[in-house]
Amino acid sequence: MGDRSPKSVQKQASQKQSKADASNQQKQSLIASQQATKAKLAANKKK
């Protein structure tokens, strides 16, 4: 059985949140780089 003390539960929750935040940050940076690439291509087409 797992440790169900409040401290343990809090620690697990914070680790899970931290992992989710890191994942979201990666997704956001990927989206930003894709948008930058699209903007560059659009700018080059206008020339």
Secondary structure, DSSP 8 states (H G I E B T S, - for coil): -----HHHHHHHHHHHHHHHHHHHHHHHHHHHHHHHHHHHHHHHHH-
